Amino acid sequence: MSVTIDYYISLNSPWTYMGSALLAEIAKRNGADVNVKPAKFGPIFEKTGGLPLPKRSPERRAYRLMELKRWREVRDIPLILQPKNSPSDDAAATRLVIAAKLQGKDAHRLATELGRALWELDEPLGDPAVIAAAAKRAGIDAAEVRAAGPPDAELDQLYEQYTQEALAAGVFGAPSFVLPSGEIFWGQDRLELLERALKMLRQPQAASA
């Protein structure tokens, strides 16, 4: 039986993008499914004691840049540390991710390509052409998905639902990966620990096979 990872993301998070492709590899290696759940981390920060980037101390902001530089080298990703289009209006892009998910398309790959648009190509996520190009790279027709999907109001309601589910699960930062047991792994730098947990979950299955 496959394990489903609830994957709470923000397209505006460089950490979400940095770990997205590796998460896909880990899930594939371990026979796990990824359930993409975009969430609003502004309200999540307010309720869990976090601070949005502009309100953090200069020391914390400086250290964040240092960590981004370190991890882009470790992950070998040409991430732009301070793209001019960050933060972006990601409402339309997020709606597309949710609509693609509802239609059984690869919402995870779509989210990865939308992240690439912002964090590697420095493109604004509010631009329909940017969204369409990212979707095309993910093998998805953005116009087709939106035409076949529910209206914006319903997609926004799901966005809020995922936010409340994140809070109920104990999530406080992006990206977060939650296993069915409720165990949380926060941050792309915990992906190796997530894979370790997935392997441990598979051991009893292998023993009984």
Salt bridges, closest charged atoms under 4 A:
ASP6 OD2 - LYS37 NZ 3.60
GLU67 OE1 - ARG70 NH1 2.89
GLU113 OE1 - ARG116 NE 2.91
GLU113 OE1 - ARG137 NE 2.71
GLU120 OE2 - ARG116 NH1 3.42
ASP122 OD2 - LYS84 NZ 3.74
ASP152 OD2 - ARG95 NH1 3.74
ASP152 OD1 - ARG146 NH2 2.42
ASP156 OD1 - ARG95 NE 2.84
GLU160 OE1 - LYS40 NZ 3.32
GLU165 OE1 - LYS37 NZ 2.74
ASP189 OD2 - ARG190 NH1 2.64
GLU192 OE2 - ARG75 NH1 2.83
GLU195 OE2 - ARG29 NE 2.87
